[in-house]
Amino acid sequence: MSTCKIKKGDTVKVIAGKDNGKEGKVVSVDQKNHKVVVEGVNMITKHAKPSQANPEGGIVHKEAPIDISNVMYVYKGKATRVGFKMENDKKVRYAKSTGDVID
């Protein structure tokens, strides 16, 4: 299985689906199922029973996971593909549009 190119905390842009064009920060990554949860994207309504954590219950709005292939990493305000390369015996991510090392 290939390494995941999107990590938690990255800023990404949605390139497909109902939220096409929206940008947000990655909240979590599920590498096994190739899904990501992005802040403010793919919002769903969930009906919650009252509990100790949420004594009121009612309708809760939250983000649902979207497929990792539907998001693109944002580097310096532009969506770009991400690649890997070796730099001083260390594997690093880089933006393919500019060749700059991301982290």
Steps between C-alpha positions, in 0.01 A plus 500: 500500500632845414574765758227756566590840354252698711561539873304635797531878517556551125292758315318336210260600222203284397522422126188283457152460645240733646760708688721552193730802545483521879819509706558383855737341747522120528361388838572127464628246247380138468779337298336157499182623325665793311274761664565845648289729718536867402388793718172649370472265201240225435279605792228257611216522753491230764212447743650442846329362808555690823813382683732627773725661241203658318209527749276684249534248218339615175651561158880518480689628194837333441751421227485166322803332341567544127723297273865603502503508118249789509736739682821672390777649713514882503849652483541880497132547411497256205392137483791273411588135479728356766796271444775339705875528458810415699692789648809423711385141572157629606173455313322836459180624334529763230260708288519376141402839356801682646733227623511655850526272803182511712627340821 
